[in-house]
Amino acid sequence: MFFETIPNEKNAKLVFGLEWRAYATKGGAAERRRYAQDFAATHYVEIKGKEETVAGFCAPEPGERKGLKLYSAAARIALLERVRARPAVLVLIQDGQRVHVVLVVRGTVRTDESVSLGALAARREALEDECEKDRVTLVTVGYGADLGDVDEPFAVNELLLGKSVGLIRKLPVKVPKAVPILVIAIAAIYGISQAIDFINPPPPPAPPPPTYMQEYQGAVARAFSAPAPLASVLAPKLMEAFGAQETNRRGWQVEKASCGVAGVCSILYKREGGTFNDFDAEALAAMRPVVFQKDGLHLQTAGPRIPSAGKVALAQARQWPTEQALIKQLQTDPQRLSTRPDTLESHGYVVTLQHPQRLLARQPLPGEVQGPIVQAGDWQIDGYKWQTPLLARLPDNMVLNTLELELKDDGTGVHFTAKGKYYVLQ
């Protein structure tokens, strides 16, 4: 068994590594005693249901439990709402070079163990195969920098939500049928005193504040829950969509176009001799609504629908380039398409990278940071339509937020300004 100290709760620890079995709730005391004998257990914890009870058994050494309250981590995980709502959930919690592994299938704790980080991949594959054979959909959640791909992050403070959940108790001694009346009287007196305490209970203690890593994981989850389309995919698709658009229509010429990451783009036309009525008469259904502006010189229409694109994946973070590697990659000779190796601006293609910042604003205390930290920075690229192939070469850590196009009056063609965020590991 492995013990983990519970923050801000004196003399209490979480325990991993119990032996778990399920039995009928009715007549469960006899089944509990039988399993306790099989495992040579001295302590147990139960999760009771109407028809079935799930119980974990252990035999902690007296020195391990003296003066302590022990709580089963697996029991707390099994009773979490997002675990109970799914057919099967595999929870991985990294602790240094070890990983606590808890598998819950249809509310029953099936695995409760701790393995070395090196043995995790093989054990995880075996559990996934087990769920596949049982034909249950498995969701993997995890906490730790070295776990590999997980479906959802796990915050360790979720183990602190139910303070009284999962209490490990000593197995009761079977009481003879002839119980002395004196014991009953003492129990009654004790019950009255407990009732008084229940009527006037002390105020509950304040919950422990979240750690830096817990707050950081929440910030990461929020950042990557928003749309994060790959700039290398979405930007060329948008440029291709505008390539099929007519720049002149009934005395009006495209001046600018703006695109986000969802919905449709917006196109601004300027008057080149036409009238509002002329344009409105031949406007396509996909261009509507047509908005005529008060200056009489401009109108606005809907543009191409923004296509779908793959997202920047947090699971691929270890393959992201560093900040310095990103700068070097965006300024290589092939990407300049220039005979001048000292500047990108010689051909109007300008890459601007802002210095990356932490996703969590507050500074961590010494020792609070565990593993690499994701940082985010703003980027902007200015160029011309013929330089679209350069956008397709952008690395997979760059997110596109907006793309603006402008038809230049100086004859240089369509100019674009792409903006977004990039992510690197610190």
C-alpha positions as CSV (number, residue, x, y, z in Angstrom):
1,M,0.0,0.0,0.0
2,F,1.0,3.6,-0.6
3,F,0.1,6.5,1.7
4,E,-0.2,10.2,0.6
5,T,-0.6,13.0,3.1
6,I,-3.8,15.1,2.8
7,P,-3.0,18.8,2.7
8,N,-4.4,21.0,5.6
9,E,-5.9,18.0,7.3
10,K,-4.0,16.9,10.4
11,N,-3.3,13.2,11.0
12,A,-5.1,12.1,7.8
13,K,-3.7,10.2,4.8
14,L,-5.0,8.8,1.4
15,V,-4.3,5.1,0.8
16,F,-3.7,3.4,-2.6
17,G,-3.5,-0.3,-3.1
18,L,-6.5,-1.9,-1.5
19,E,-8.0,-5.3,-2.6
20,W,-11.5,-4.7,-3.9
21,R,-14.5,-7.1,-4.2
22,A,-18.3,-6.7,-4.8
23,Y,-21.1,-8.6,-3.0
24,A,-24.8,-8.3,-2.4
25,T,-25.8,-5.5,0.1
26,K,-28.3,-7.8,1.7
27,G,-26.4,-10.1,4.1
28,G,-23.2,-8.2,3.3
29,A,-21.7,-8.6,6.8
30,A,-21.1,-12.3,6.3
31,E,-19.5,-11.7,2.8
32,R,-17.3,-8.9,4.3
33,R,-16.0,-11.3,7.0
34,R,-15.3,-14.0,4.3
35,Y,-13.3,-11.7,2.1
36,A,-11.5,-10.2,5.1
37,Q,-10.3,-13.7,6.0
38,D,-9.2,-14.4,2.4
39,F,-7.1,-11.3,2.3
40,A,-6.0,-11.5,6.0
41,A,-7.3,-7.9,6.2
42,T,-7.8,-5.9,9.4
43,H,-9.5,-2.9,7.9
44,Y,-12.0,-2.2,5.2
45,V,-14.0,0.6,3.3
46,E,-17.4,0.1,1.7
47,I,-19.3,1.9,-1.1
48,K,-22.9,0.8,-0.6
49,G,-25.6,0.6,-3.2
50,K,-29.2,-0.6,-3.1
51,E,-28.3,-4.0,-4.6
52,E,-24.6,-4.3,-4.5
53,T,-21.8,-3.2,-2.1
54,V,-18.2,-2.6,-3.3
55,A,-15.6,-3.1,-0.6
56,G,-11.8,-2.6,-0.3
57,F,-9.7,-4.5,2.2
58,C,-6.2,-3.9,3.6
59,A,-4.0,-4.7,6.5
60,P,-1.9,-1.6,7.4
61,E,0.8,-2.1,10.0
62,P,0.2,-0.6,13.4
63,G,3.0,1.8,12.9
64,E,1.5,3.0,9.6
65,R,-2.0,3.8,11.1
66,K,-1.2,4.8,14.7
67,G,-2.9,8.1,15.4
68,L,-4.0,8.5,11.8
69,K,-7.3,8.6,9.9
70,L,-6.9,6.6,6.6
71,Y,-9.1,7.3,3.6
72,S,-9.3,5.2,0.4
73,A,-8.3,7.3,-2.7
74,A,-10.0,4.8,-5.0
75,A,-13.3,5.1,-3.1
76,R,-13.2,8.9,-3.4
77,I,-12.5,8.6,-7.2
78,A,-15.3,6.1,-7.7
79,L,-17.8,8.5,-6.1
80,L,-16.8,11.5,-8.3
81,E,-19.7,12.6,-10.4
82,R,-17.8,12.5,-13.7
83,V,-16.6,9.0,-12.9
84,R,-20.0,7.7,-11.9
85,A,-21.5,9.0,-15.1
86,R,-19.3,6.9,-17.4
87,P,-19.0,3.2,-18.1
88,A,-15.3,3.0,-17.4
89,V,-12.7,5.6,-16.2
90,L,-8.9,5.0,-15.8
91,V,-7.4,7.6,-13.4
92,L,-3.6,8.0,-13.5
93,I,-1.9,10.2,-10.8
94,Q,1.9,10.7,-11.1
95,D,3.9,10.9,-7.9
96,G,7.6,11.3,-8.9
97,Q,8.7,8.1,-10.4
98,R,5.5,6.2,-9.4
99,V,2.0,6.4,-10.8
100,H,-1.2,5.6,-8.8
101,V,-3.5,3.6,-11.1
102,V,-7.3,3.4,-10.4
103,L,-9.7,1.7,-12.8
104,V,-13.5,2.1,-12.1
105,V,-15.9,0.1,-14.3
106,R,-19.6,0.8,-13.9
107,G,-19.1,2.2,-10.4
108,T,-17.0,-0.8,-9.2
109,V,-13.3,-0.3,-8.4
110,R,-11.5,-3.0,-10.4
111,T,-7.9,-1.8,-10.1
112,D,-6.2,0.0,-7.2
113,E,-2.4,-0.1,-7.4
114,S,0.8,1.9,-7.8
115,V,3.3,1.1,-10.5
116,S,6.6,2.5,-11.6
117,L,6.7,5.1,-14.3
118,G,8.6,2.8,-16.5
119,A,6.0,0.0,-16.2
120,L,3.0,2.3,-16.7
121,A,2.7,1.9,-20.5
122,A,2.5,-1.9,-20.3
123,R,0.0,-1.8,-17.4
124,R,-2.1,0.8,-19.1
125,E,-2.3,-1.2,-22.3
126,A,-3.4,-4.3,-20.4
127,L,-6.2,-2.4,-18.7
128,E,-7.3,-0.9,-22.0
129,D,-7.4,-4.3,-23.5
130,E,-9.5,-5.6,-20.5
131,C,-12.1,-2.8,-21.1
132,E,-12.1,-3.5,-24.8
133,K,-12.9,-7.2,-24.2
134,D,-15.7,-6.2,-21.8
135,R,-17.0,-3.8,-24.5
136,V,-17.0,-0.8,-22.2
137,T,-16.0,2.7,-23.4
138,L,-12.9,3.8,-21.4
139,V,-12.0,7.4,-20.6
140,T,-8.5,8.1,-19.3
141,V,-7.9,11.1,-17.0
142,G,-4.6,11.9,-15.5
143,Y,-2.3,14.2,-13.5
144,G,1.4,14.4,-14.2
145,A,3.8,15.6,-16.9
146,D,5.0,12.1,-18.0
147,L,1.8,10.2,-18.5
148,G,1.5,10.6,-22.3
149,D,-1.9,11.0,-23.9
150,V,-4.9,11.4,-21.6
151,D,-8.5,12.2,-22.6
152,E,-9.0,14.7,-19.8
153,P,-6.8,16.4,-17.1
154,F,-7.3,15.3,-13.4
155,A,-6.9,17.8,-10.6
156,V,-5.6,16.3,-7.4
157,N,-7.8,18.6,-5.4
158,E,-10.7,16.4,-6.6
159,L,-9.6,13.9,-4.0
160,L,-10.3,16.5,-1.3
161,L,-13.9,17.3,-2.3
162,G,-15.5,14.6,0.0
163,K,-13.7,14.9,3.3
164,S,-15.6,12.1,5.0
165,V,-15.7,9.9,1.9
166,G,-13.7,6.6,1.9
167,L,-12.9,6.4,5.6
168,I,-11.1,3.1,6.2
169,R,-12.5,1.4,9.3
170,K,-11.3,-1.5,11.5
171,L,-13.2,-4.7,10.8
172,P,-15.8,-5.2,13.6
173,V,-15.5,-8.1,16.0
174,K,-18.4,-10.5,15.8
175,V,-20.5,-9.7,18.9
176,P,-22.1,-12.6,20.9
177,K,-25.9,-12.6,21.0
178,A,-26.0,-12.1,24.7
179,V,-25.0,-8.4,24.9
180,P,-24.9,-7.0,28.5
181,I,-27.6,-4.5,29.3
182,L,-24.9,-2.2,30.7
183,V,-23.3,-1.8,27.2
184,I,-26.7,-0.7,25.8
185,A,-27.1,1.9,28.5
186,I,-23.7,3.3,27.9
187,A,-24.4,3.5,24.2
188,A,-27.7,5.3,24.9
189,I,-25.9,7.9,27.0
190,Y,-23.2,8.4,24.3
191,G,-26.0,8.7,21.7
192,I,-27.6,11.5,23.7
193,S,-24.3,13.4,23.9
194,Q,-23.7,12.9,20.2
195,A,-27.2,14.3,19.5
196,I,-26.4,17.4,21.4
197,D,-23.2,17.9,19.4
198,F,-25.3,17.3,16.2
199,I,-27.8,20.0,17.1
200,N,-24.9,22.5,17.7
201,P,-22.1,21.3,15.4
202,P,-18.9,23.2,15.1
203,P,-18.3,25.2,11.9
204,P,-16.7,23.2,9.1
205,P,-13.0,23.9,8.4
206,A,-12.2,26.0,5.4
207,P,-11.2,24.0,2.3
208,P,-7.5,24.0,1.5
209,P,-6.4,26.6,-1.1
210,P,-5.5,25.1,-4.5
211,T,-1.8,24.5,-5.2
212,Y,0.0,26.3,-8.1
213,M,0.0,23.1,-10.2
214,Q,-3.8,22.7,-9.6
215,E,-4.4,26.3,-10.7
216,Y,-2.1,25.8,-13.7
217,Q,-3.9,22.7,-14.9
218,G,-7.2,24.7,-14.7
219,A,-5.6,27.5,-16.8
220,V,-4.3,24.9,-19.4
221,A,-7.7,23.3,-19.6
222,R,-9.4,26.7,-20.2
223,A,-6.8,27.7,-22.9
224,F,-7.2,24.5,-24.9
225,S,-11.0,24.2,-24.5
226,A,-11.3,27.3,-26.7
227,P,-11.1,27.0,-30.5
228,A,-7.4,26.4,-31.4
229,P,-7.2,25.7,-35.2
230,L,-3.8,25.0,-36.7
231,A,-2.5,28.1,-38.5
232,S,-0.7,25.9,-41.0
233,V,-4.1,24.3,-42.1
234,L,-6.7,27.0,-41.7
235,A,-4.8,30.0,-43.1
236,P,-4.1,28.3,-46.5
237,K,-7.7,27.1,-46.7
238,L,-9.0,30.6,-46.2
239,M,-6.6,32.0,-48.8
240,E,-7.8,29.3,-51.2
241,A,-11.4,30.2,-50.5
242,F,-10.8,33.8,-51.3
243,G,-9.0,32.8,-54.5
244,A,-12.4,31.9,-56.0
245,Q,-14.0,35.2,-55.0
246,E,-14.7,37.9,-57.6
247,T,-12.9,41.2,-56.7
248,N,-15.2,43.4,-58.8
249,R,-19.0,43.3,-59.0
250,R,-21.4,45.8,-60.6
251,G,-19.1,48.8,-60.0
252,W,-17.9,47.7,-56.6
253,Q,-14.4,46.4,-55.7
254,V,-13.2,44.3,-52.7
255,E,-11.3,46.5,-50.4
256,K,-10.8,44.3,-47.3
257,A,-11.9,40.9,-45.8
258,S,-11.8,39.6,-42.3
259,C,-12.0,36.1,-40.9
260,G,-12.1,34.5,-37.5
261,V,-12.1,30.8,-36.7
262,A,-15.9,30.0,-37.0
263,G,-18.9,31.1,-39.0
264,V,-18.3,33.1,-42.1
265,C,-15.8,35.8,-43.2
266,S,-16.8,39.4,-43.8
267,I,-16.0,41.3,-47.0
268,L,-15.9,45.1,-47.3
269,Y,-16.5,46.6,-50.8
270,K,-15.7,50.1,-52.0
271,R,-17.6,52.1,-54.7
272,E,-16.0,52.1,-58.1
273,G,-18.9,53.8,-60.0
274,G,-21.7,51.4,-59.0
275,T,-24.8,52.0,-57.0
276,F,-26.3,50.2,-54.0
277,N,-29.3,49.1,-56.1
278,D,-27.1,47.6,-58.8
279,F,-25.1,45.6,-56.2
280,D,-28.2,44.5,-54.3
281,A,-30.0,43.3,-57.4
282,E,-27.3,40.8,-58.3
283,A,-26.0,39.8,-54.8
284,L,-25.9,36.1,-54.3
285,A,-27.8,34.5,-51.4
286,A,-24.5,33.4,-49.8
287,M,-23.4,37.1,-49.7
288,R,-26.4,38.3,-47.6
289,P,-27.1,40.2,-45.5
290,V,-25.7,43.1,-47.5
291,V,-25.1,46.1,-45.2
292,F,-24.8,49.5,-46.9
293,Q,-22.8,52.0,-45.0
294,K,-23.7,55.6,-44.2
295,D,-20.7,57.1,-46.1
296,G,-22.3,55.9,-49.4
297,L,-18.9,54.6,-50.4
298,H,-18.8,51.2,-48.8
299,L,-20.9,48.1,-48.3
300,Q,-20.3,44.9,-46.4
301,T,-21.3,41.3,-47.2
302,A,-20.9,37.8,-45.9
303,G,-17.8,36.0,-47.3
304,P,-16.8,32.3,-47.6
305,R,-17.7,30.0,-44.7
306,I,-14.7,29.3,-42.5
307,P,-13.6,25.6,-43.0
308,S,-12.8,23.2,-40.2
309,A,-9.1,22.6,-39.3
310,G,-7.3,20.4,-36.9
311,K,-6.5,21.8,-33.4
312,V,-3.2,22.4,-31.7
313,A,-2.9,19.3,-29.5
314,L,-1.6,19.5,-26.0
315,A,-0.7,15.8,-26.2
316,Q,2.0,16.8,-28.8
317,A,3.6,19.4,-26.5
318,R,6.9,17.4,-26.3
319,Q,7.3,17.8,-30.1
320,W,6.7,21.5,-30.1
321,P,9.7,23.7,-31.0
322,T,11.2,25.9,-28.3
323,E,11.0,29.6,-28.6
324,Q,14.5,29.9,-30.1
325,A,13.9,27.0,-32.4
326,L,10.6,28.6,-33.5
327,I,12.4,31.9,-34.4
328,K,15.0,30.0,-36.3
329,Q,12.5,27.9,-38.2
330,L,10.4,30.9,-39.3
331,Q,13.5,32.7,-40.5
332,T,15.3,30.0,-42.5
333,D,16.5,30.8,-46.0
334,P,13.8,28.6,-47.8
335,Q,11.1,30.4,-45.9
336,R,12.4,33.9,-46.8
337,L,12.2,33.1,-50.5
338,S,14.8,35.9,-50.7
339,T,18.3,36.4,-52.0
340,R,19.0,38.7,-49.0
341,P,19.7,36.5,-46.0
342,D,19.7,39.4,-43.5
343,T,16.0,40.4,-43.7
344,L,12.5,39.1,-44.3
345,E,11.2,42.5,-45.1
346,S,12.9,42.6,-48.5
347,H,9.9,40.8,-50.0
348,G,7.2,42.1,-47.7
349,Y,7.0,38.9,-45.6
350,V,7.3,39.9,-41.9
351,V,7.1,37.6,-38.9
352,T,6.6,39.2,-35.5
353,L,6.8,37.0,-32.4
354,Q,6.0,38.4,-28.9
355,H,7.8,37.0,-25.9
356,P,5.8,34.0,-24.4
357,Q,4.1,34.4,-21.0
358,R,2.9,31.8,-18.5
359,L,-0.8,30.8,-18.7
360,L,-1.1,31.4,-15.0
361,A,-0.2,35.0,-14.0
362,R,0.8,34.5,-10.4
363,Q,4.4,33.6,-9.7
364,P,5.0,30.1,-8.2
365,L,6.7,29.6,-4.9
366,P,10.0,27.6,-4.8
367,G,9.3,23.9,-5.3
368,E,5.7,24.5,-6.6
369,V,6.4,23.8,-10.3
370,Q,6.5,20.2,-11.3
371,G,7.6,19.4,-14.8
372,P,7.6,21.6,-17.9
373,I,5.1,24.6,-18.1
374,V,3.2,25.6,-21.2
375,Q,3.7,29.3,-22.2
376,A,1.8,31.3,-24.8
377,G,2.9,34.1,-27.0
378,D,1.2,36.3,-29.7
379,W,2.4,36.2,-33.3
380,Q,1.7,38.2,-36.4
381,I,2.7,37.5,-40.0
382,D,2.3,40.0,-42.9
383,G,2.7,39.0,-46.5
384,Y,1.2,38.6,-49.9
385,K,-1.1,36.0,-51.4
386,W,1.7,34.5,-53.5
387,Q,3.5,33.7,-50.2
388,T,0.7,31.4,-49.0
389,P,3.0,28.3,-49.1
390,L,4.9,29.8,-46.3
391,L,1.8,29.7,-44.0
392,A,1.4,26.0,-44.8
393,R,5.0,25.4,-43.4
394,L,4.2,26.9,-39.9
395,P,4.8,24.4,-37.1
396,D,2.0,22.6,-35.1
397,N,2.3,24.8,-32.0
398,M,0.8,27.9,-33.8
399,V,-3.0,28.8,-33.5
400,L,-4.7,31.1,-36.0
401,N,-7.1,33.6,-34.4
402,T,-7.8,36.1,-37.3
403,L,-6.9,36.5,-41.0
404,E,-7.3,39.9,-42.7
405,L,-6.9,40.4,-46.5
406,E,-6.5,43.8,-48.3
407,L,-6.5,44.5,-52.0
408,K,-3.7,47.0,-52.4
409,D,-4.1,50.0,-54.7
410,D,-0.4,50.1,-55.5
411,G,-0.7,47.1,-57.8
412,T,1.2,44.7,-55.4
413,G,-1.9,42.5,-55.1
414,V,-3.6,40.9,-52.1
415,H,-1.9,41.5,-48.8
416,F,-2.7,39.4,-45.7
417,T,-2.2,39.9,-42.0
418,A,-2.5,36.7,-39.9
419,K,-2.6,36.8,-36.1
420,G,-2.7,34.1,-33.4
421,K,-1.0,32.4,-30.5
422,Y,1.9,30.0,-30.3
423,Y,2.7,27.6,-27.4
424,V,6.0,26.5,-26.1
425,L,7.3,24.5,-23.1
426,Q,9.4,26.3,-20.5
